[in-house]
Amino acid sequence: MKYLVGIILIGIGFVIIWKSDWLMENIGRIEWAEAHLGYDGGTRLFYKLIGIVVIIGAFLLMSGGLLSGVKGIFTPNSPYQTEQPQSEGL
């Protein structure tokens, strides 16, 4: 199931990158992207970055890296946390 979802997300990310100009014409410009990512093209770059993030997320989902990373961040006593040294007393 995760491979099917991953392939679908890769397709969605590809379409977002491919049709970024169409998205800009139909959704409109994003003022933050225009101000921070470049003049007259920041919105297109922003849409392409969103597409790349979707594709990378899909590959992480398919490989299992996304779920293990989320578990590692949000699970208490995970092996990714360093143990704090306990003091002998004051």
The first five atom37 places (N, CA, C, CB, O) and aatype in JSON, in Angstrom:
{
  "aatype": [12, 11, 18, 10, 19, 7, 9, 9, 10, 9, 7, 9, 7, 13, 19, 9, 9, 17, 11, 15, 3, 17, 10, 12, 6, 2, 9, 7, 1, 9, 6, 17, 0, 6, 0, 8, 10, 7, 18, 3, 7, 7, 16, 1, 10, 13, 18, 11, 10, 9, 7, 9, 19, 19, 9, 9, 7, 0, 13, 10, 10, 12, 15, 7, 7, 10, 10, 15, 7, 19, 11, 7, 9, 13, 16, 14, 2, 15, 14, 18, 5, 16, 6, 5, 14, 5, 15, 6, 7, 10],
  "atom_mask": [
    [1, 1, 1, 1, 1],
    [1, 1, 1, 1, 1],
    [1, 1, 1, 1, 1],
    [1, 1, 1, 1, 1],
    [1, 1, 1, 1, 1],
    [1, 1, 1, 0, 1],
    [1, 1, 1, 1, 1],
    [1, 1, 1, 1, 1],
    [1, 1, 1, 1, 1],
    [1, 1, 1, 1, 1],
    [1, 1, 1, 0, 1],
    [1, 1, 1, 1, 1],
    [1, 1, 1, 0, 1],
    [1, 1, 1, 1, 1],
    [1, 1, 1, 1, 1],
    [1, 1, 1, 1, 1],
    [1, 1, 1, 1, 1],
    [1, 1, 1, 1, 1],
    [1, 1, 1, 1, 1],
    [1, 1, 1, 1, 1],
    [1, 1, 1, 1, 1],
    [1, 1, 1, 1, 1],
    [1, 1, 1, 1, 1],
    [1, 1, 1, 1, 1],
    [1, 1, 1, 1, 1],
    [1, 1, 1, 1, 1],
    [1, 1, 1, 1, 1],
    [1, 1, 1, 0, 1],
    [1, 1, 1, 1, 1],
    [1, 1, 1, 1, 1],
    [1, 1, 1, 1, 1],
    [1, 1, 1, 1, 1],
    [1, 1, 1, 1, 1],
    [1, 1, 1, 1, 1],
    [1, 1, 1, 1, 1],
    [1, 1, 1, 1, 1],
    [1, 1, 1, 1, 1],
    [1, 1, 1, 0, 1],
    [1, 1, 1, 1, 1],
    [1, 1, 1, 1, 1],
    [1, 1, 1, 0, 1],
    [1, 1, 1, 0, 1],
    [1, 1, 1, 1, 1],
    [1, 1, 1, 1, 1],
    [1, 1, 1, 1, 1],
    [1, 1, 1, 1, 1],
    [1, 1, 1, 1, 1],
    [1, 1, 1, 1, 1],
    [1, 1, 1, 1, 1],
    [1, 1, 1, 1, 1],
    [1, 1, 1, 0, 1],
    [1, 1, 1, 1, 1],
    [1, 1, 1, 1, 1],
    [1, 1, 1, 1, 1],
    [1, 1, 1, 1, 1],
    [1, 1, 1, 1, 1],
    [1, 1, 1, 0, 1],
    [1, 1, 1, 1, 1],
    [1, 1, 1, 1, 1],
    [1, 1, 1, 1, 1],
    [1, 1, 1, 1, 1],
    [1, 1, 1, 1, 1],
    [1, 1, 1, 1, 1],
    [1, 1, 1, 0, 1],
    [1, 1, 1, 0, 1],
    [1, 1, 1, 1, 1],
    [1, 1, 1, 1, 1],
    [1, 1, 1, 1, 1],
    [1, 1, 1, 0, 1],
    [1, 1, 1, 1, 1],
    [1, 1, 1, 1, 1],
    [1, 1, 1, 0, 1],
    [1, 1, 1, 1, 1],
    [1, 1, 1, 1, 1],
    [1, 1, 1, 1, 1],
    [1, 1, 1, 1, 1],
    [1, 1, 1, 1, 1],
    [1, 1, 1, 1, 1],
    [1, 1, 1, 1, 1],
    [1, 1, 1, 1, 1],
    [1, 1, 1, 1, 1],
    [1, 1, 1, 1, 1],
    [1, 1, 1, 1, 1],
    [1, 1, 1, 1, 1],
    [1, 1, 1, 1, 1],
    [1, 1, 1, 1, 1],
    [1, 1, 1, 1, 1],
    [1, 1, 1, 1, 1],
    [1, 1, 1, 0, 1],
    [1, 1, 1, 1, 1]
  ],
  "atom_positions": [
    [[0.82, -1.2, 0.0], [0.0, 0.0, 0.0], [0.86, 1.26, 0.0], [-0.93, 0.0, 1.21], [0.55, 2.24, -0.68]],
    [[1.97, 1.22, 0.78], [2.81, 2.42, 0.84], [3.5, 2.69, -0.49], [3.86, 2.27, 1.94], [3.81, 3.84, -0.81]],
    [[3.73, 1.63, -1.29], [4.34, 1.85, -2.6], [3.36, 2.51, -3.57], [4.85, 0.53, -3.17], [3.74, 3.35, -4.38]],
    [[2.11, 2.12, -3.48], [1.09, 2.73, -4.34], [0.92, 4.21, -3.99], [-0.26, 1.99, -4.19], [0.86, 5.06, -4.88]],
    [[0.84, 4.51, -2.69], [0.73, 5.91, -2.26], [1.97, 6.69, -2.66], [0.51, 5.99, -0.73], [1.87, 7.84, -3.09]],
    [[3.14, 6.07, -2.53], [4.39, 6.73, -2.91], [4.43, 7.06, -4.39], [0.0, 0.0, 0.0], [4.85, 8.16, -4.77]],
    [[4.01, 6.13, -5.23], [4.0, 6.38, -6.68], [3.02, 7.48, -7.03], [3.65, 5.09, -7.44], [3.3, 8.31, -7.89]],
    [[1.88, 7.5, -6.38], [0.9, 8.56, -6.62], [1.47, 9.91, -6.2], [-0.41, 8.27, -5.86], [1.32, 10.9, -6.92]],
    [[2.13, 9.96, -5.03], [2.73, 11.23, -4.57], [3.86, 11.69, -5.49], [3.25, 11.08, -3.14], [4.02, 12.88, -5.72]],
    [[4.63, 10.75, -6.01], [5.68, 11.12, -6.97], [5.05, 11.73, -8.22], [6.54, 9.89, -7.34], [5.56, 12.72, -8.75]],
    [[3.95, 11.16, -8.68], [3.25, 11.72, -9.83], [2.7, 13.11, -9.56], [0.0, 0.0, 0.0], [2.77, 13.99, -10.41]],
    [[2.16, 13.31, -8.36], [1.64, 14.63, -7.98], [2.77, 15.65, -7.92], [0.9, 14.56, -6.62], [2.64, 16.77, -8.41]],
    [[3.89, 15.25, -7.31], [5.04, 16.15, -7.24], [5.57, 16.51, -8.62], [0.0, 0.0, 0.0], [5.95, 17.66, -8.86]],
    [[5.61, 15.53, -9.53], [6.06, 15.79, -10.89], [5.14, 16.77, -11.6], [6.14, 14.49, -11.68], [5.61, 17.68, -12.29]],
    [[3.84, 16.59, -11.44], [2.88, 17.5, -12.08], [3.0, 18.91, -11.5], [1.43, 16.98, -11.91], [2.89, 19.88, -12.24]],
    [[3.23, 19.03, -10.2], [3.41, 20.35, -9.6], [4.64, 21.04, -10.19], [3.55, 20.23, -8.06], [4.59, 22.24, -10.48]],
    [[5.72, 20.3, -10.38], [6.93, 20.89, -10.98], [6.69, 21.23, -12.44], [8.13, 19.92, -10.85], [7.07, 22.3, -12.91]],
    [[6.06, 20.32, -13.16], [5.86, 20.49, -14.59], [4.9, 21.63, -14.91], [5.33, 19.2, -15.19], [5.13, 22.38, -15.86]],
    [[3.85, 21.78, -14.13], [2.81, 22.77, -14.41], [2.86, 23.95, -13.43], [1.45, 22.13, -14.36], [1.82, 24.49, -13.07]],
    [[4.05, 24.34, -13.01], [4.15, 25.45, -12.05], [3.66, 26.77, -12.66], [5.61, 25.6, -11.59], [3.09, 27.6, -11.95]],
    [[3.87, 26.96, -13.95], [3.37, 28.18, -14.59], [1.84, 28.19, -14.61], [3.93, 28.3, -16.03], [1.23, 29.23, -14.37]],
    [[1.22, 27.04, -14.9], [-0.24, 26.94, -14.89], [-0.78, 27.2, -13.5], [-0.69, 25.56, -15.39], [-1.79, 27.89, -13.33]],
    [[-0.1, 26.64, -12.47], [-0.53, 26.89, -11.09], [-0.47, 28.37, -10.75], [0.33, 26.08, -10.11], [-1.37, 28.91, -10.1]],
    [[0.61, 29.03, -11.19], [0.75, 30.46, -10.89], [-0.36, 31.28, -11.57], [2.14, 30.96, -11.33], [-0.89, 32.22, -10.98]],
    [[-0.69, 30.92, -12.79], [-1.73, 31.66, -13.5], [-3.1, 31.44, -12.89], [-1.75, 31.25, -14.96], [-3.91, 32.37, -12.87]],
    [[-3.39, 30.25, -12.39], [-4.72, 29.94, -11.88], [-4.87, 30.19, -10.38], [-5.05, 28.5, -12.17], [-5.96, 30.56, -9.93]],
    [[-3.82, 29.99, -9.61], [-3.91, 30.24, -8.17], [-3.48, 31.65, -7.83], [-3.04, 29.24, -7.4], [-4.03, 32.28, -6.92]],
    [[-2.51, 32.15, -8.56], [-2.04, 33.5, -8.33], [-0.64, 33.51, -7.74], [0.0, 0.0, 0.0], [-0.07, 32.48, -7.41]],
    [[-0.12, 34.71, -7.62], [1.22, 34.88, -7.07], [1.18, 34.83, -5.55], [1.84, 36.2, -7.54], [0.19, 35.2, -4.92]],
    [[2.29, 34.36, -4.99], [2.45, 34.33, -3.55], [3.42, 35.45, -3.2], [2.98, 32.92, -3.05], [4.59, 35.42, -3.59]],
    [[2.93, 36.43, -2.47], [3.74, 37.63, -2.19], [5.0, 37.31, -1.4], [2.9, 38.65, -1.43], [6.05, 37.91, -1.65]],
    [[4.9, 36.38, -0.45], [6.08, 36.03, 0.33], [7.17, 35.44, -0.58], [5.71, 35.04, 1.44], [8.34, 35.77, -0.44]],
    [[6.76, 34.56, -1.49], [7.72, 33.93, -2.39], [8.33, 34.96, -3.34], [7.05, 32.81, -3.19], [9.52, 34.89, -3.63]],
    [[7.54, 35.89, -3.81], [8.06, 36.93, -4.71], [9.07, 37.82, -3.98], [6.91, 37.8, -5.27], [10.07, 38.25, -4.57]],
    [[8.83, 38.09, -2.71], [9.73, 38.96, -1.95], [11.02, 38.25, -1.55], [9.03, 39.49, -0.71], [12.08, 38.87, -1.51]],
    [[10.93, 36.96, -1.24], [12.09, 36.28, -0.66], [12.81, 35.33, -1.61], [11.67, 35.53, 0.53], [13.97, 35.0, -1.37]],
    [[12.18, 34.89, -2.68], [12.79, 33.9, -3.56], [13.18, 34.46, -4.92], [11.87, 32.76, -3.76], [13.66, 33.72, -5.77]],
    [[13.0, 35.71, -5.14], [13.41, 36.3, -6.41], [12.3, 37.11, -7.03], [0.0, 0.0, 0.0], [11.11, 36.83, -6.85]],
    [[12.7, 38.11, -7.77], [11.74, 38.99, -8.43], [11.21, 38.33, -9.69], [12.37, 40.35, -8.76], [11.99, 37.77, -10.46]],
    [[9.9, 38.38, -9.9], [9.22, 37.87, -11.09], [9.61, 36.42, -11.39], [9.54, 38.74, -12.29], [10.09, 36.11, -12.48]],
    [[9.4, 35.57, -10.46], [9.69, 34.16, -10.65], [9.76, 33.42, -9.34], [0.0, 0.0, 0.0], [9.97, 32.2, -9.32]],
    [[9.59, 34.11, -8.25], [9.65, 33.48, -6.95], [8.51, 32.51, -6.71], [0.0, 0.0, 0.0], [8.69, 31.49, -6.05]],
    [[7.34, 32.83, -7.26], [6.19, 31.94, -7.09], [6.4, 30.64, -7.84], [4.91, 32.63, -7.56], [6.08, 29.57, -7.32]],
    [[6.93, 30.72, -9.05], [7.21, 29.49, -9.82], [8.23, 28.63, -9.08], [7.73, 29.85, -11.24], [8.07, 27.41, -8.99]],
    [[9.28, 29.26, -8.56], [10.29, 28.53, -7.8], [9.68, 27.91, -6.55], [11.45, 29.46, -7.42], [10.03, 26.78, -6.19]],
    [[8.79, 28.61, -5.88], [8.13, 28.09, -4.69], [7.3, 26.85, -5.02], [7.24, 29.16, -4.05], [7.35, 25.86, -4.28]],
    [[6.55, 26.89, -6.11], [5.77, 25.72, -6.52], [6.69, 24.55, -6.86], [4.87, 26.07, -7.72], [6.38, 23.41, -6.52]],
    [[7.81, 24.81, -7.52], [8.74, 23.74, -7.85], [9.38, 23.16, -6.59], [9.82, 24.26, -8.79], [9.59, 21.95, -6.52]],
    [[9.69, 24.0, -5.61], [10.23, 23.49, -4.34], [9.2, 22.62, -3.61], [10.66, 24.65, -3.44], [9.56, 21.6, -3.02]],
    [[7.94, 23.01, -3.66], [6.88, 22.18, -3.06], [6.83, 20.82, -3.76], [5.5, 22.89, -3.15], [6.71, 19.79, -3.09]],
    [[6.93, 20.8, -5.08], [6.93, 19.55, -5.82], [8.11, 18.66, -5.45], [0.0, 0.0, 0.0], [7.96, 17.45, -5.33]],
    [[9.29, 19.25, -5.28], [10.48, 18.49, -4.89], [10.3, 17.92, -3.49], [11.74, 19.37, -4.96], [10.67, 16.77, -3.25]],
    [[9.75, 18.7, -2.57], [9.52, 18.21, -1.21], [8.52, 17.04, -1.22], [9.0, 19.36, -0.31], [8.69, 16.08, -0.47]],
    [[7.5, 17.13, -2.05], [6.52, 16.04, -2.15], [7.2, 14.77, -2.67], [5.34, 16.45, -3.07], [6.93, 13.68, -2.17]],
    [[8.06, 14.9, -3.67], [8.74, 13.74, -4.24], [9.7, 13.12, -3.21], [9.51, 14.13, -5.51], [9.72, 11.9, -3.06]],
    [[10.47, 13.94, -2.52], [11.4, 13.42, -1.5], [10.61, 12.75, -0.37], [12.28, 14.56, -0.93], [11.01, 11.69, 0.11]],
    [[9.51, 13.36, 0.04], [8.66, 12.76, 1.06], [8.1, 11.42, 0.62], [0.0, 0.0, 0.0], [7.97, 10.5, 1.43]],
    [[7.75, 11.3, -0.67], [7.23, 10.03, -1.2], [8.3, 8.95, -1.15], [6.72, 10.21, -2.63], [8.01, 7.81, -0.79]],
    [[9.54, 9.3, -1.53], [10.61, 8.31, -1.46], [10.89, 7.9, -0.02], [11.88, 8.85, -2.11], [11.15, 6.72, 0.25]],
    [[10.85, 8.85, 0.9], [11.04, 8.52, 2.31], [9.91, 7.63, 2.82], [11.13, 9.79, 3.15], [10.15, 6.71, 3.61]],
    [[8.71, 7.89, 2.38], [7.57, 7.05, 2.78], [7.73, 5.63, 2.26], [6.25, 7.66, 2.27], [7.47, 4.67, 2.98]],
    [[8.14, 5.5, 1.01], [8.29, 4.18, 0.42], [9.43, 3.39, 1.04], [8.5, 4.3, -1.07], [9.34, 2.17, 1.15]],
    [[10.5, 4.06, 1.45], [11.64, 3.36, 2.02], [11.5, 3.11, 3.51], [12.9, 4.13, 1.76], [12.29, 2.37, 4.1]],
    [[10.51, 3.71, 4.14], [10.31, 3.55, 5.57], [11.04, 4.58, 6.41], [0.0, 0.0, 0.0], [10.93, 4.57, 7.63]],
    [[11.78, 5.45, 5.78], [12.53, 6.47, 6.5], [11.66, 7.54, 7.13], [0.0, 0.0, 0.0], [12.01, 8.1, 8.16]],
    [[10.55, 7.82, 6.51], [9.66, 8.86, 7.03], [9.03, 8.42, 8.35], [8.57, 9.19, 6.01], [9.01, 9.19, 9.31]],
    [[8.53, 7.21, 8.39], [7.88, 6.73, 9.6], [8.87, 6.51, 10.73], [7.13, 5.44, 9.32], [8.57, 6.82, 11.89]],
    [[10.05, 5.98, 10.42], [11.03, 5.77, 11.49], [11.56, 7.1, 12.0], [12.19, 4.89, 10.99], [11.87, 7.22, 13.18]],
    [[11.68, 8.09, 11.13], [12.12, 9.4, 11.57], [11.1, 10.07, 12.47], [0.0, 0.0, 0.0], [11.47, 10.68, 13.48]],
    [[9.83, 9.96, 12.12], [8.77, 10.55, 12.95], [8.7, 9.82, 14.29], [7.41, 10.48, 12.23], [8.52, 10.46, 15.33]],
    [[8.84, 8.49, 14.28], [8.84, 7.74, 15.54], [10.02, 8.15, 16.4], [8.89, 6.23, 15.27], [9.89, 8.29, 17.62]],
    [[11.16, 8.34, 15.8], [12.35, 8.72, 16.55], [12.23, 10.09, 17.18], [0.0, 0.0, 0.0], [12.8, 10.34, 18.25]],
    [[11.52, 10.97, 16.55], [11.36, 12.32, 17.09], [10.33, 12.34, 18.21], [10.95, 13.29, 15.98], [10.54, 12.99, 19.23]],
    [[9.22, 11.65, 18.02], [8.1, 11.79, 18.95], [7.97, 10.68, 19.99], [6.85, 11.86, 18.18], [7.1, 10.76, 20.86]],
    [[8.8, 9.65, 19.93], [8.71, 8.57, 20.9], [9.65, 8.85, 22.07], [9.06, 7.21, 20.25], [10.84, 9.05, 21.86]],
    [[9.12, 8.87, 23.3], [10.02, 9.05, 24.43], [10.9, 7.82, 24.6], [9.21, 9.33, 25.72], [10.51, 6.71, 24.25]],
    [[12.08, 8.03, 25.14], [13.06, 6.97, 25.35], [13.47, 6.29, 24.05], [12.51, 5.94, 26.31], [13.71, 5.09, 24.03]],
    [[13.55, 7.06, 22.99], [13.97, 6.5, 21.73], [15.49, 6.38, 21.72], [13.46, 7.36, 20.54], [16.16, 7.07, 22.49]],
    [[16.05, 5.55, 20.87], [17.51, 5.41, 20.83], [18.2, 6.65, 20.28], [17.9, 4.21, 20.01], [19.43, 6.75, 20.36]],
    [[17.46, 7.58, 19.73], [18.06, 8.79, 19.19], [18.32, 9.83, 20.27], [17.18, 9.37, 18.13], [19.07, 10.78, 20.04]],
    [[17.73, 9.67, 21.42], [17.93, 10.62, 22.5], [19.15, 10.21, 23.31], [16.67, 10.72, 23.4], [19.37, 9.03, 23.56]],
    [[19.94, 11.19, 23.71], [21.09, 10.89, 24.54], [20.66, 10.86, 26.0], [22.23, 11.92, 24.32], [19.8, 11.64, 26.42]],
    [[21.26, 9.98, 26.73], [20.9, 9.89, 28.15], [21.64, 10.96, 28.92], [21.23, 8.49, 28.72], [22.8, 11.25, 28.67]],
    [[20.94, 11.53, 29.87], [21.51, 12.56, 30.71], [22.22, 11.88, 31.88], [20.41, 13.55, 31.22], [21.66, 10.98, 32.5]],
    [[23.44, 12.3, 32.19], [24.14, 11.7, 33.33], [23.44, 12.08, 34.62], [25.62, 12.14, 33.37], [23.03, 13.23, 34.81]],
    [[23.29, 11.11, 35.51], [22.64, 11.37, 36.78], [23.7, 11.76, 37.8], [21.85, 10.13, 37.26], [24.77, 11.16, 37.88]],
    [[23.35, 12.76, 38.55], [24.31, 13.21, 39.56], [24.22, 12.31, 40.8], [24.04, 14.69, 39.95], [23.18, 11.72, 41.08]],
    [[25.31, 12.23, 41.51], [25.39, 11.39, 42.71], [24.73, 12.06, 43.9], [26.84, 11.07, 43.04], [24.5, 11.42, 44.92]],
    [[24.44, 13.3, 43.77], [23.81, 14.04, 44.87], [24.59, 15.32, 45.13], [0.0, 0.0, 0.0], [25.76, 15.44, 44.78]],
    [[23.92, 16.24, 45.75], [24.59, 17.51, 46.04], [24.96, 17.65, 47.45], [23.75, 18.66, 45.66], [25.53, 18.66, 47.85]]
  ]
}
